[in-house]
Amino acid sequence: MPLPSKQEMIYTYLLEMFQGDIPQNGRLPSENELAARVGVARRTLRYTLRRLEEEGMIVRTNHGTFLRSRVKKKEIQPITVLVPCPDYLAATGYWSSFLIHQMILGAMESAVKAGTYVVTLPITINNNPNDLDLRQFNHLDKDSMVMTHGVEWAPQLLQTLNERGCRCGLVSSRPIPLEKFSKYGTPLCNYHLSDYWECLGSGVKQLVQDGAHRIVYFGRASTDISKHGKAYFMKAISELGLEFSEDSFILFENNVPPHKLLSMLKEVYHKTKFDGLIFDNDVYSEIPADLDFFKETGIPPETRMIFSVSEMLKCPGLPPHTRVLHRPQKKIAGQLAEFLLSGDKGQYAHRLLYEFPFLEEFLQRTGFEG
């Protein structure tokens, strides 16, 4: 990244000094003293003083140089989190609204620490990407800081943010081509979910570290993790020398009633006697408040388990060693916000990796209530 010119550095230094040390209409130190403070020759300093005089910040007289008006500190712009529509909590479904909520929380924590705040900007009226009104982005410029996830949902949005040159923190399913942003000089930090189903292999290794030896995956047939993650699951099983059978990777359809679902899991346990479980349940499935997971399944409470984010996490009596298959959206949002606030002008891409926090840690991180 190119460094600012010497004149820009002198200009910035003097502005900061005016903001803190000199009152309105106050007299500036002599040229000799200023030059010594800045560490430049008087001739070099005079160029910047002429610029400040032309901008009306100082007035030079036979009696000295005076600060004409108090220089206000440049306020940090808010971080703008783009949301699909005004009522996104109701219109986008539970999982999408949860991710947006986590992004806002993560951005808020970093923004408040830096002395600014977060605003949300709906990009459509009715959650339809074809109704995107680009005029509402006219206020965005190179000093704007914008964050969102799921940019593939509205392809025009990506190009608009790029062309306007605003600082971008984006979460996407696939890597965003960095060369498109470097072409415009647009600062970008991108976390992408490429091959995120590798988490099944990582989950197996985590359960083994926790003490499991016979591991089963029990998950929805419709998810990308189930469709593409089996190879990573089997690879980890093979590398660790664990047992694998046709009952080690069981899929079920969406919307199976909770009692029936746990009855199916009970059958799997009786066949395999697993001591490690990865359970990818339907995120939208409602769970009865009194559902007893261990009574319904016959699984011993000491079984090492990883649950996906769902209502099943609210089952009473889940042991402290229960882990959660967690996409750390809040943490990533905080890191994106720190990038936006840093002034870094580069373009970066990182993989967004799933984590396996213990249940209590997950609840504290996210405030998840189901």
C-alpha positions as CSV (number, residue, x, y, z in Angstrom):
1,M,0.0,0.0,0.0
2,P,1.6,3.4,-1.0
3,L,2.5,5.7,1.8
4,P,1.0,9.3,1.9
5,S,3.3,12.0,0.6
6,K,5.3,14.1,3.0
7,Q,3.0,17.1,2.5
8,E,-0.1,15.0,3.3
9,M,1.7,13.8,6.5
10,I,2.4,17.4,7.5
11,Y,-1.1,18.4,6.7
12,T,-2.6,15.6,8.8
13,Y,-0.2,16.3,11.7
14,L,-1.2,20.0,11.8
15,L,-4.9,19.2,11.7
16,E,-4.6,16.8,14.6
17,M,-2.7,19.5,16.5
18,F,-5.4,22.1,15.8
19,Q,-8.1,19.6,17.0
20,G,-6.5,19.2,20.4
21,D,-4.0,21.9,21.4
22,I,-5.1,25.2,20.0
23,P,-8.4,27.0,20.8
24,Q,-10.4,28.9,18.2
25,N,-8.7,32.2,17.2
26,G,-5.6,30.9,19.1
27,R,-2.2,31.8,18.0
28,L,-0.1,29.1,16.3
29,P,3.6,28.5,17.4
30,S,6.2,30.2,15.3
31,E,7.3,28.7,12.0
32,N,10.6,27.7,13.6
33,E,8.8,25.9,16.5
34,L,6.3,24.2,14.2
35,A,9.0,23.0,11.8
36,A,11.0,21.6,14.7
37,R,7.9,19.8,16.0
38,V,7.1,18.3,12.6
39,G,10.7,17.6,11.8
40,V,10.9,19.4,8.5
41,A,12.5,22.5,7.0
42,R,10.6,25.8,7.3
43,R,10.4,26.0,3.5
44,T,8.6,22.6,3.4
45,L,6.3,23.7,6.2
46,R,5.3,26.9,4.4
47,Y,3.7,24.9,1.6
48,T,1.2,23.3,4.0
49,L,0.6,26.6,5.8
50,R,-0.4,28.2,2.5
51,R,-2.8,25.3,1.8
52,L,-4.4,25.7,5.2
53,E,-4.7,29.5,4.6
54,E,-6.4,28.9,1.2
55,E,-8.8,26.5,2.9
56,G,-9.7,29.2,5.4
57,M,-8.5,27.3,8.5
58,I,-5.8,29.8,9.4
59,V,-5.1,33.5,8.9
60,R,-1.6,34.9,8.7
61,T,-0.9,38.4,9.8
62,N,2.1,40.6,10.7
63,H,1.4,39.6,14.3
64,G,1.5,35.9,13.8
65,T,-0.6,33.0,12.5
66,F,-4.0,32.3,14.0
67,L,-6.5,29.4,13.9
68,R,-9.5,30.9,12.3
69,S,-12.0,28.2,13.3
70,R,-11.9,25.2,15.5
71,V,-11.1,22.1,13.5
72,K,-13.7,19.4,14.2
73,K,-12.5,15.9,14.5
74,K,-13.6,13.8,11.5
75,E,-16.3,11.5,12.8
76,I,-16.1,7.8,12.0
77,Q,-18.9,6.8,9.7
78,P,-21.3,4.1,11.0
79,I,-21.0,0.6,9.7
80,T,-23.9,-0.2,7.4
81,V,-25.3,-3.7,7.6
82,L,-27.4,-4.5,4.5
83,V,-30.5,-6.6,5.2
84,P,-32.8,-8.2,2.6
85,C,-36.0,-6.2,3.5
86,P,-37.4,-4.1,6.4
87,D,-39.1,-7.1,8.1
88,Y,-36.2,-9.5,7.5
89,L,-36.8,-11.2,10.9
90,A,-40.1,-12.5,9.7
91,A,-39.6,-12.6,5.9
92,T,-36.3,-14.5,5.5
93,G,-36.9,-17.5,7.6
94,Y,-35.3,-18.5,10.9
95,W,-31.8,-19.4,9.8
96,S,-31.2,-16.3,7.6
97,S,-32.6,-14.0,10.3
98,F,-30.4,-15.7,12.9
99,L,-27.3,-15.1,10.7
100,I,-28.2,-11.4,10.1
101,H,-28.9,-10.9,13.8
102,Q,-25.5,-12.4,14.7
103,M,-23.8,-10.2,12.0
104,I,-25.3,-7.1,13.5
105,L,-24.3,-8.1,17.1
106,G,-20.7,-8.8,16.0
107,A,-20.5,-5.5,14.0
108,M,-21.9,-3.6,17.0
109,E,-19.3,-4.8,19.4
110,S,-16.4,-3.7,17.2
111,A,-18.1,-0.4,16.2
112,V,-18.8,0.7,19.7
113,K,-15.3,0.0,20.8
114,A,-14.1,2.3,17.9
115,G,-16.5,5.1,18.8
116,T,-19.1,4.6,16.1
117,Y,-22.3,2.6,15.6
118,V,-24.2,0.3,13.3
119,V,-27.1,1.1,11.0
120,T,-29.2,-1.4,8.9
121,L,-30.2,-0.7,5.3
122,P,-32.9,-2.8,3.7
123,I,-32.1,-3.4,0.1
124,T,-35.5,-4.4,-1.1
125,I,-39.1,-3.7,0.0
126,N,-40.4,-7.3,-0.3
127,N,-37.4,-9.6,-0.1
128,N,-37.2,-9.9,-3.9
129,P,-33.7,-9.4,-5.4
130,N,-35.3,-8.3,-8.7
131,D,-36.8,-5.3,-6.9
132,L,-33.4,-3.9,-5.8
133,D,-33.5,-0.1,-6.0
134,L,-29.9,1.0,-6.5
135,R,-30.8,4.7,-5.9
136,Q,-30.7,4.1,-2.1
137,F,-27.0,3.5,-2.4
138,N,-26.3,6.9,-3.8
139,H,-25.0,8.2,-0.5
140,L,-22.3,5.5,-0.3
141,D,-18.8,6.6,-1.1
142,K,-15.2,5.6,-0.4
143,D,-15.5,6.5,3.3
144,S,-18.6,4.3,3.7
145,M,-18.3,0.9,5.5
146,V,-20.7,-1.8,4.3
147,M,-21.2,-5.3,5.6
148,T,-23.6,-8.1,4.5
149,H,-23.8,-11.8,3.8
150,G,-25.3,-13.8,1.0
151,V,-24.2,-11.4,-1.7
152,E,-25.0,-14.0,-4.4
153,W,-28.7,-13.4,-3.6
154,A,-28.5,-10.0,-5.4
155,P,-25.7,-10.0,-8.0
156,Q,-26.2,-6.3,-8.9
157,L,-25.4,-5.4,-5.3
158,L,-21.8,-6.6,-5.5
159,Q,-21.1,-4.6,-8.6
160,T,-22.7,-1.4,-7.1
161,L,-20.6,-1.6,-3.9
162,N,-17.5,-2.2,-5.9
163,E,-18.1,0.8,-8.3
164,R,-18.9,3.1,-5.4
165,G,-15.6,2.2,-3.8
166,C,-16.9,1.8,-0.3
167,R,-15.1,-0.4,2.2
168,C,-16.7,-3.9,2.1
169,G,-16.9,-6.8,4.5
170,L,-18.8,-9.6,2.8
171,V,-19.7,-13.2,3.7
172,S,-20.5,-15.3,0.6
173,S,-21.0,-19.0,-0.4
174,R,-18.1,-18.9,-2.9
175,P,-15.0,-16.7,-3.0
176,I,-15.5,-13.2,-4.5
177,P,-13.0,-12.6,-7.3
178,L,-10.5,-10.2,-5.7
179,E,-9.3,-8.9,-9.0
180,K,-12.7,-7.3,-9.6
181,F,-12.3,-5.2,-6.5
182,S,-8.6,-4.5,-7.0
183,K,-9.5,-3.1,-10.4
184,Y,-11.5,-0.3,-8.7
185,G,-9.2,-0.1,-5.7
186,T,-12.2,-1.1,-3.5
187,P,-11.1,-2.4,0.0
188,L,-12.6,-5.8,0.6
189,C,-12.5,-8.6,3.2
190,N,-14.4,-11.7,2.2
191,Y,-15.2,-14.7,4.2
192,H,-16.5,-17.5,2.1
193,L,-18.1,-20.9,2.8
194,S,-16.3,-23.0,0.1
195,D,-16.5,-26.7,0.9
196,Y,-17.8,-26.0,4.4
197,W,-19.2,-29.5,4.6
198,E,-15.6,-30.6,5.4
199,C,-16.8,-29.8,8.9
200,L,-18.0,-33.4,9.1
201,G,-14.4,-34.7,9.0
202,S,-13.4,-32.1,11.6
203,G,-16.4,-33.1,13.7
204,V,-15.3,-36.7,13.7
205,K,-11.8,-35.7,14.9
206,Q,-13.3,-33.5,17.6
207,L,-15.4,-36.3,18.9
208,V,-12.4,-38.6,19.0
209,Q,-10.5,-36.0,21.0
210,D,-13.5,-35.9,23.4
211,G,-13.2,-39.7,23.9
212,A,-15.5,-41.3,21.3
213,H,-14.5,-44.4,19.2
214,R,-17.7,-45.4,17.4
215,I,-19.2,-42.4,15.6
216,V,-22.5,-42.0,13.7
217,Y,-23.8,-39.2,11.5
218,F,-27.6,-38.7,11.7
219,G,-28.7,-35.8,9.5
220,R,-31.1,-34.3,7.0
221,A,-30.8,-35.7,3.4
222,S,-31.5,-32.3,1.9
223,T,-28.5,-30.4,3.3
224,D,-25.3,-29.7,1.6
225,I,-23.4,-31.1,4.6
226,S,-25.2,-34.4,4.1
227,K,-24.9,-34.4,0.3
228,H,-21.2,-33.5,0.1
229,G,-19.9,-34.2,3.6
230,K,-20.0,-38.0,3.6
231,A,-16.6,-38.4,1.8
232,Y,-14.9,-36.2,4.5
233,F,-16.7,-38.1,7.2
234,M,-15.5,-41.4,5.9
235,K,-12.0,-40.1,5.3
236,A,-11.7,-39.0,8.9
237,I,-13.1,-42.4,10.1
238,S,-10.5,-44.2,7.9
239,E,-7.6,-42.1,9.0
240,L,-8.4,-42.6,12.6
241,G,-8.9,-46.3,12.2
242,L,-12.5,-46.3,13.4
243,E,-15.3,-48.7,12.5
244,F,-17.7,-47.8,9.6
245,S,-20.9,-49.5,8.5
246,E,-24.0,-48.7,6.5
247,D,-25.5,-47.5,9.8
248,S,-22.8,-45.0,10.5
249,F,-24.2,-42.4,8.1
250,I,-28.0,-42.2,8.3
251,L,-30.1,-39.6,6.5
252,F,-33.7,-38.6,7.1
253,E,-36.2,-36.3,5.4
254,N,-37.2,-32.8,6.5
255,N,-40.2,-32.3,8.8
256,V,-40.1,-35.6,10.6
257,P,-42.0,-35.2,13.8
258,P,-39.6,-34.9,16.8
259,H,-40.8,-38.1,18.6
260,K,-40.6,-40.2,15.4
261,L,-37.2,-38.7,14.7
262,L,-35.8,-39.6,18.1
263,S,-37.3,-43.1,17.7
264,M,-35.4,-43.5,14.5
265,L,-32.2,-42.4,16.3
266,K,-33.0,-45.0,19.0
267,E,-33.0,-47.7,16.4
268,V,-29.6,-46.5,15.1
269,Y,-28.2,-46.6,18.6
270,H,-29.4,-50.1,19.2
271,K,-27.8,-51.3,16.0
272,T,-24.4,-49.6,16.4
273,K,-24.0,-48.8,20.1
274,F,-22.2,-45.6,19.0
275,D,-20.5,-43.4,21.6
276,G,-20.1,-40.4,19.4
277,L,-22.9,-38.6,17.4
278,I,-23.2,-35.8,14.9
279,F,-26.9,-34.8,14.8
280,D,-27.9,-32.4,12.0
281,N,-31.5,-31.7,12.8
282,D,-34.0,-29.5,10.9
283,V,-33.5,-25.9,12.0
284,Y,-37.2,-25.2,11.6
285,S,-38.5,-28.1,13.6
286,E,-40.5,-27.2,16.7
287,I,-39.6,-29.3,19.8
288,P,-42.0,-30.0,22.7
289,A,-40.8,-28.3,25.8
290,D,-40.8,-31.5,27.8
291,L,-39.0,-33.6,25.2
292,D,-36.5,-35.9,27.0
293,F,-33.8,-36.6,24.4
294,F,-32.1,-39.5,26.4
295,K,-35.4,-41.1,27.4
296,E,-36.6,-41.0,23.8
297,T,-33.4,-42.4,22.3
298,G,-32.0,-44.6,25.0
299,I,-28.6,-43.0,24.4
300,P,-26.4,-42.8,27.5
301,P,-25.9,-39.2,28.7
302,E,-22.1,-39.7,28.6
303,T,-22.2,-40.1,24.8
304,R,-20.1,-37.4,23.0
305,M,-22.4,-35.4,20.8
306,I,-22.3,-32.5,18.3
307,F,-25.7,-31.0,17.5
308,S,-26.5,-28.5,14.7
309,V,-28.2,-25.3,15.5
310,S,-31.9,-26.1,16.1
311,E,-34.6,-26.3,18.7
312,M,-33.1,-29.6,19.8
313,L,-30.5,-27.6,21.7
314,K,-33.4,-26.6,24.1
315,C,-34.0,-30.2,25.2
316,P,-33.7,-30.2,29.0
317,G,-30.8,-32.2,30.5
318,L,-28.3,-32.0,27.7
319,P,-24.9,-32.6,29.4
320,P,-22.1,-29.9,29.5
321,H,-20.0,-31.9,27.0
322,T,-22.6,-31.5,24.2
323,R,-21.0,-29.5,21.4
324,V,-22.7,-27.4,18.7
325,L,-21.9,-27.4,14.9
326,H,-21.6,-23.6,14.8
327,R,-21.0,-21.1,12.0
328,P,-19.3,-18.3,14.0
329,Q,-21.2,-15.5,12.2
330,K,-20.9,-13.1,15.1
331,K,-17.1,-13.5,15.5
332,I,-16.6,-13.2,11.7
333,A,-18.7,-10.0,11.7
334,G,-16.5,-8.6,14.4
335,Q,-13.4,-9.3,12.4
336,L,-15.0,-7.8,9.3
337,A,-15.9,-4.7,11.2
338,E,-12.3,-4.4,12.5
339,F,-11.1,-4.5,8.9
340,L,-13.6,-1.8,7.8
341,L,-12.4,0.4,10.7
342,S,-8.7,-0.2,10.2
343,G,-8.3,1.8,7.0
344,D,-6.7,-1.1,5.3
345,K,-7.1,-0.7,1.5
346,G,-6.3,-4.3,0.5
347,Q,-8.5,-7.1,-0.8
348,Y,-8.5,-10.4,1.2
349,A,-10.3,-13.7,1.1
350,H,-10.6,-16.2,3.9
351,R,-12.5,-19.5,4.4
352,L,-15.2,-19.4,7.0
353,L,-14.7,-22.5,9.1
354,Y,-17.3,-24.1,11.3
355,E,-16.5,-24.5,15.0
356,F,-17.6,-26.9,17.8
357,P,-18.0,-24.9,21.0
358,F,-19.6,-26.5,24.0
359,L,-23.3,-25.8,24.4
360,E,-23.0,-23.3,27.2
361,E,-20.2,-21.4,25.4
362,F,-22.4,-21.3,22.2
363,L,-25.4,-19.9,24.2
364,Q,-23.2,-17.2,25.7
365,R,-21.6,-16.3,22.4
366,T,-24.9,-16.0,20.4
367,G,-27.7,-15.5,22.9
368,F,-29.5,-18.3,21.1
369,E,-33.0,-18.9,22.5
370,G,-34.4,-21.0,19.7
